[in-house]
């Protein structure tokens, strides 16, 4: 989620700089500058950031499904299954975190 938010902010500031360079510099044009930057960045983000948004929503859906499954197990009161599922869930979370760290390290920085 933080990556998605940072990318959205970068797109917004990119529009802000581009429109400022185009000529929206005067104080009377500041509201136009902010409004057009916000509108342009929303439209561009909708198309350009579909991948990260889909990944994030899939991750949320997976967590919601896991919680529903654990709630169902609690209702059945089977402690062995609850313990096994907790171990699997923590292992999955650890893999997700390791993947995020690896992706962050592999991302080139300028």
Beta strands, then each sheet from edge to edge (+ up, - down):
end
